[in-house]
Amino acid sequence: MSEAPQDGDGGQCCTVRGLVKTYRGARGTDGVRANDGIDLDVRRGEIFGLLGPNGAGKSTLVRQLTGLLRPDRGSVHLFGHDVVAHPEYAARLLAYLGQESSALDELTVALAAETTGRLRGLSRSGARAEAAEVITELGLEGIAARPLAKLSGGQRRLACFAAALVGERPLLVLDEPTTGMDPVARRAVWSAVDRRRAERGTTVLLVTHNVIEAETVLDRVAVIDEGRVIACDTPGGLKALVDGDVRLDLVWRDEAPIGVPAVAELADRAERTGRRWTVRTTPEQARELVAAVTSGPALAALDDFTLATPSLEDAYLKLGGRHQGLAR
Ligand code: ADP
């Protein structure tokens, strides 16, 4: 194919139907069914999240969307084009930031960005100009002349993100893009994503298990568990599943004062992480608990407490149940 595929579908960016992928096991062992009948619709111009615990099948799904892995069954269309029949289309329709960067590691930040632009069909001067623009946008000027292999994990990640933006594609697929980044770099990533969506209508598919980030940037979320989509909605819609519940976090100075009856009663119900106890309950009961722990001997033992409305993580726990929850 010498030309970029023409646009074939009005409102949809990505349509997945009945996607199944099983990794073959070692001789004599069962394979792993990593995707078990996935249906998905991503609209143009939205920031869409794939959320789920490790091993849920998110990366397997994304690698099939990017044409890197062939499904056993099912279909994937990007902007109306069949990517299972023509995996080579994918590279023209999307920019993919995977978990690994090894291919570009020997290049400098500037050259990695420029090379990506060249590979995507830009002229030498066009690629150089775009690379310089993206490097400035992401605040990478200070390290532009350094090889990726010599950078910290977070810096390398940001440099790979920069490269992914050069030679613009209508779909950006980002697999855990902010892993290892400091807050400044994270903010640079999210504003670059937001700007492309607002100014150019770019669609973003974001794989994450970081609930806090997901909640603030995503328009819609599919929760993936054991190779299936178990829910798909806006973050607000998912949170409505746990409407009515609140979360009470108690942080004790040292040992929890088990001698206090209200605290003893909580000991069995709370999720306990070191000195932090978390309880999900009704607002009425939370009020009673707060009253009990903010008076008498419990207060003396209390370092901090917070009362919060449901988060996306609470919704996920209600949906998935079996797992320990997602990373914060
Ligand atoms: P996630 O991205 O949600 O963490 P993955 O798609 O990486 O999940 O993995 C889904 C399941 O498939 C896991 O059980 C994982 O161990 C398995 N898996 C992933 N890649 C391979 C592979 N190349 N060979 C065999 N099993 C794999």
Residues whose N, C-alpha, C, O or C-beta is under 5 A from the ligand:
A	BS01	ADP	Y23 V32 A34 P53 N54 G55 A56 G57 K58 S59 T60
